[in-house]
Amino acid sequence: MLSKLVTLLLIFIFPFYSYSYQFRTKAKQAIVLDLASDSFIFEHNSREKMAPSSMSKLMTLYVAFDYLKAGIIKMEDKFRVSRKAWERKGSSMFLKEGQFVTVKELLEGITIASGNDACIALAEGIAGSEENFVAEMNEVAQDLNLNDSHFVNSSGWPDENHFMSAKDLVTLAKRIFTDFPEYYDLFSEQYLTYNDIVQKNKNLLLFHDIGVDGLKTGHTSAGGYGIIVSAKRNDRRIFAVVNGLDTEKERIEEAKRLIQYSLNHFNTKKIFAKDSVVEEINIVYGKDKKVPVTVANDVTITYNRRLHDKIKVRIEYKDMVPAPIKKGQEVGKIFVEIPGTEQQTIPVYTANDVQKLSYIKKFLESCFNQQM
């Protein structure tokens, strides 16, 4: 079996840009994820365990959204506010002990006002106690491969055993967006009115014209000021985290700088479409002499514009593959190399079946090949 190597330089399809600027951040932890390519385009201490403060409320919301999507709870369901929820200090939607609140109102209390009381009321209503709910948060974190995260409560209340990494946080934000798009609009609501009190969304970037439509801020003395944001420009969407900043003003400025850097200095490009023919490989002892190979999903890359002429794509695949061949059989890989990032590896598959020749035809082909 021979192995064939094809190398494509993508300098012919990318326009020329010249950038030498490299981003530096004041944040103790930071990261940016590009949704289309599912790649990290900026990282700073991204695997460091940090105090996520109220940003960890995203896990509370993820679990609640899962219950909603499964039909176990409904938006109009009402949960009773316990003394524990009412007494919790910090950010609040100003619930009153003993009142009944709908799931929708509690979700808005969390996404807009970052209510600690709303988190506890929601957790108790779903799981019977906050402790039961937190156990489920940790189980879901394991399922999502958030290996640098552990939760002690539903609100992000300070605790040395309550932590996340920026990488886990941005991954969780992406999963909320992709797994529960029907609930994502909750993050862009700008005001909450509850119990005759009007509160402005704590994510002040919603009020800046830079494409931000979510997600969550956080602040504790241990973690500093942080934010997990999602921003969209044209067809591009990014998720970004900054944490460990000294003031609310720094949080806004640093997040804004990171968003603008990511959207201005990086391009996203689809290099192979799902089911498109990537290459044709030779077949032996088959009724067809060649079979097209394809990719199961779009292959999209995100790259710094100044590195446009450094990008390499190579395809390695088996040649002279013996029949029979089944559609969807893996026969090679695409390797994408962009300086400063991990090499991407994408399997390629046969696009259709190839039947085996009969014994006589196979014998005749073998004799012909030997004569050649």
C-alpha positions in Angstrom: 0.0 0.0 0.0 1.5 3.3 -1.1 1.0 6.5 0.8 0.5 9.7 -1.2 1.3 13.2 0.2 -0.4 16.3 -1.2 0.6 19.7 0.1 -1.5 22.8 -0.7 -0.2 26.3 0.1 -3.2 28.6 0.7 -1.4 31.8 -0.3 -3.4 31.8 -3.5 -6.8 32.2 -1.9 -6.1 34.6 0.9 -5.8 38.3 0.4 -2.7 40.1 1.6 -2.6 41.9 5.0 0.4 43.1 6.9 0.0 43.1 10.7 2.8 42.9 13.3 0.7 43.8 16.4 0.4 41.2 19.1 -2.1 41.5 21.8 -1.1 41.9 25.4 -3.7 41.8 28.2 -3.9 43.1 31.8 -6.2 40.2 32.7 -4.8 37.4 34.8 -6.7 34.9 32.6 -8.0 35.3 29.1 -9.1 33.3 26.1 -10.9 33.7 22.8 -12.7 30.9 20.9 -13.9 31.3 17.3 -17.1 29.4 16.8 -16.9 28.5 13.1 -13.5 26.8 13.3 -13.9 25.8 17.0 -10.4 27.0 17.6 -8.7 29.1 20.3 -7.2 32.2 18.7 -5.8 33.8 21.9 -4.9 32.3 25.3 -3.4 33.7 28.5 -3.2 31.4 31.5 -6.3 29.7 30.1 -5.9 26.5 32.0 -5.2 28.2 35.3 -7.8 27.5 38.0 -9.5 30.8 38.9 -12.4 32.1 41.0 -15.1 32.5 38.3 -17.5 34.4 40.6 -20.9 34.9 39.0 -19.6 33.7 35.6 -20.0 30.1 37.0 -23.8 30.8 37.0 -23.5 29.7 33.3 -23.4 26.1 34.7 -26.5 26.7 36.7 -28.2 28.0 33.6 -26.9 25.1 31.5 -28.5 22.5 33.8 -31.7 24.5 33.9 -31.9 24.8 30.2 -31.3 21.0 29.9 -34.3 20.4 32.2 -36.4 22.8 30.1 -35.5 21.2 26.8 -36.3 17.8 28.2 -39.7 19.0 29.2 -39.1 18.2 32.9 -39.8 21.8 33.9 -41.6 24.6 32.0 -41.1 28.3 31.9 -44.4 28.9 33.6 -43.7 26.6 36.5 -43.5 28.3 39.8 -41.0 27.7 42.6 -41.3 28.9 46.2 -38.6 31.2 47.5 -36.9 29.7 50.6 -35.4 31.6 53.6 -32.0 30.4 52.3 -32.6 32.1 48.9 -34.0 35.2 50.5 -31.1 35.6 52.9 -28.3 35.2 50.4 -26.3 38.4 50.1 -24.6 39.9 47.0 -26.3 40.4 43.6 -30.0 40.0 43.9 -33.3 40.1 42.0 -34.9 41.0 45.4 -37.0 38.0 45.9 -39.2 37.8 49.0 -39.3 34.7 51.2 -42.4 32.6 50.6 -43.4 34.1 47.2 -43.8 32.0 44.2 -41.7 32.9 41.1 -41.8 31.4 37.6 -38.9 29.6 36.0 -38.7 32.3 33.3 -38.5 35.1 36.0 -35.8 33.3 37.8 -33.8 32.8 34.6 -34.1 36.5 33.8 -33.1 37.3 37.4 -29.9 35.3 36.8 -29.0 36.4 33.2 -29.8 40.1 33.8 -29.4 40.9 37.5 -27.0 38.0 38.3 -29.3 37.2 41.3 -27.8 34.9 43.8 -31.2 34.5 45.3 -32.6 33.5 41.9 -29.9 30.8 41.6 -30.8 29.2 44.9 -34.5 29.4 44.3 -34.1 27.8 40.8 -31.7 25.1 42.2 -34.0 24.2 45.0 -37.1 24.1 42.7 -35.4 21.8 40.3 -33.5 19.4 42.6 -35.1 19.8 46.0 -32.0 21.4 47.5 -29.0 23.4 46.3 -26.7 20.6 47.4 -28.5 18.1 45.1 -28.4 20.6 42.2 -24.6 21.3 42.7 -23.9 17.6 42.6 -25.6 17.6 39.2 -23.6 20.6 38.1 -20.4 18.7 38.7 -21.8 15.6 36.9 -22.6 17.7 33.8 -19.2 19.4 34.0 -17.6 15.9 33.7 -19.8 15.1 30.8 -18.8 18.3 29.0 -15.1 17.5 29.8 -14.7 20.6 31.9 -11.7 19.1 33.7 -10.5 22.3 35.4 -13.9 23.1 37.1 -15.5 22.3 40.3 -18.7 23.8 41.8 -19.7 24.2 45.5 -22.8 26.3 45.0 -25.2 27.5 42.3 -24.4 31.2 42.5 -20.6 31.5 42.3 -20.4 32.6 46.0 -16.7 32.7 47.0 -15.3 29.3 48.1 -11.7 28.1 47.6 -13.1 24.8 46.2 -15.3 26.6 43.7 -13.3 27.2 40.6 -13.1 27.1 36.8 -10.5 27.8 34.1 -11.0 30.4 31.4 -10.9 27.5 28.9 -13.6 25.6 30.6 -15.7 28.8 30.9 -15.5 29.6 27.2 -16.2 26.0 26.3 -19.3 26.1 28.5 -20.5 29.3 26.9 -20.1 27.8 23.4 -22.1 24.7 24.5 -24.9 26.9 25.8 -25.1 28.7 22.5 -25.0 25.5 20.4 -27.0 23.2 22.7 -29.8 25.6 23.7 -30.1 28.3 21.0 -33.8 28.7 21.9 -32.9 30.2 25.3 -29.9 32.3 24.2 -31.9 35.5 23.8 -32.2 35.7 27.6 -28.6 36.9 27.7 -29.3 40.0 25.6 -32.2 41.4 27.6 -31.1 44.7 28.9 -33.4 45.4 31.8 -35.3 43.5 34.5 -38.3 44.8 36.4 -39.2 42.7 39.4 -41.0 43.5 42.7 -41.2 47.1 41.3 -37.4 47.3 41.1 -35.7 48.1 37.7 -32.2 46.7 37.2 -29.9 47.2 34.2 -28.1 44.1 32.8 -24.7 43.9 34.5 -23.1 43.1 31.2 -22.6 46.7 30.1 -21.1 45.7 26.8 -24.6 45.0 25.6 -24.9 48.8 25.5 -21.9 49.2 23.3 -22.2 48.9 19.5 -19.7 46.1 19.1 -21.9 43.1 18.4 -22.0 41.7 22.0 -25.2 39.8 22.8 -24.2 37.9 26.0 -23.3 36.4 28.4 -22.2 37.0 32.0 -20.1 39.2 34.3 -18.5 38.2 37.6 -16.7 39.9 40.5 -15.4 38.8 43.9 -12.4 40.0 45.9 -10.7 36.7 45.2 -11.3 36.6 41.5 -11.3 40.3 40.6 -13.5 41.6 37.8 -14.3 39.2 35.0 -16.6 38.7 32.0 -17.5 36.0 29.5 -18.9 37.6 26.3 -20.1 36.5 22.9 -19.8 38.9 20.0 -20.9 38.6 16.4 -19.8 40.4 13.3 -21.2 39.4 9.9 -20.9 35.6 9.8 -18.3 35.4 12.6 -19.0 34.7 16.3 -16.4 34.6 19.0 -16.6 33.9 22.7 -14.1 35.6 25.0 -13.1 35.6 28.7 -11.1 38.1 30.7 -10.8 37.7 34.5 -8.7 39.0 37.4 -9.0 42.7 36.6 -8.9 45.5 39.2 -12.0 47.5 38.3 -15.2 47.4 36.4 -13.9 50.0 34.0 -10.8 47.7 33.3 -13.1 44.8 32.7 -15.1 46.7 30.1 -12.0 48.1 28.4 -10.1 44.9 28.3 -13.0 42.8 27.0 -13.7 45.4 24.4 -10.0 45.4 23.3 -9.9 41.7 23.1 -13.1 41.5 21.0 -11.9 44.1 18.6 -8.5 42.5 18.3 -10.0 39.1 17.6 -12.5 40.4 15.0 -10.1 42.8 13.3 -6.9 40.8 13.1 -8.3 37.3 12.3 -10.1 35.8 9.4 -12.2 32.7 9.2 -12.2 30.7 6.0 -14.0 27.5 5.0 -11.4 25.4 3.1 -13.5 22.3 2.5 -17.3 22.0 2.5 -19.1 19.1 4.0 -19.4 16.2 1.4 -17.3 18.1 -1.1 -14.7 16.0 -3.1 -11.3 16.5 -1.6 -9.4 14.1 -3.7 -9.8 10.9 -5.7 -7.8 7.8 -4.8 -6.9 4.8 -6.9 -8.6 1.4 -6.3 -7.3 -2.1 -7.2 -9.5 -5.1 -7.8 -12.6 -2.9 -7.9 -15.4 -2.3 -10.4 -14.4 1.4 -10.3 -10.8 2.4 -10.7 -11.1 5.5 -8.5 -13.2 6.7 -5.6 -13.8 10.3 -4.4 -13.0 11.1 -0.8 -14.7 13.7 1.3 -15.0 15.3 4.8 -17.9 14.7 7.2 -18.2 18.3 8.2 -17.1 21.7 6.9 -13.4 22.3 7.5 -13.0 25.9 8.7 -9.9 27.6 9.9 -9.3 30.9 11.8 -5.9 32.5 11.2 -4.1 35.8 12.0 -4.1 37.8 8.8 -0.4 38.5 9.0 0.3 34.7 8.8 -1.7 34.2 5.6 1.4 33.0 3.6 2.5 30.6 6.4 -0.6 28.4 6.3 -0.2 24.9 4.9 -2.8 22.2 4.2 -1.6 18.7 3.4 -3.7 15.6 2.6 -2.2 12.2 3.4 -4.1 9.1 2.2 -3.7 5.5 1.2 -3.3 4.9 -2.6 -4.1 1.7 -4.5 -6.7 0.6 -1.9 -8.1 -2.8 -2.5 -11.8 -3.3 -3.0 -14.4 -3.8 -1.6 -14.8 -0.3 -0.2 -17.7 0.9 1.9 -19.0 4.5 1.8 -17.7 6.4 4.8 -14.6 4.3 5.1 -11.7 6.4 6.6 -8.8 6.4 4.1 -6.7 9.4 5.1 -6.4 12.7 6.9 -6.1 16.4 6.3 -3.5 18.3 8.3 -3.8 22.0 8.7 -0.7 23.9 10.0 -1.0 27.5 11.2 2.0 28.9 13.0 1.4 29.3 16.8 -1.6 27.0 16.9 -2.0 23.3 17.3 -2.1 21.3 14.1 -5.6 20.4 13.1 -6.3 16.8 11.9 -9.4 16.0 10.0 -10.3 12.5 8.7 -11.3 11.9 5.1 -13.8 9.3 4.0 -14.8 7.5 0.8 -17.8 9.1 -0.8 -19.4 5.9 -2.1 -19.1 2.1 -2.2 -16.8 0.3 -4.6 -17.7 -3.4 -5.3 -15.0 -6.0 -5.7 -14.2 -7.6 -9.0 -15.1 -11.2 -9.7 -12.3 -13.7 -9.2 -11.7 -14.0 -13.0 -11.7 -10.3 -13.6 -9.4 -9.8 -10.5 -7.0 -12.5 -11.9 -7.0 -10.8 -15.4 -6.3 -7.4 -13.8 -3.5 -8.8 -11.7 -1.9 -10.4 -14.8 -2.2 -7.1 -16.7 -0.6 -5.1 -13.8 2.3 -7.6 -13.8 2.8 -7.1 -17.5 2.9 -3.3 -17.0 
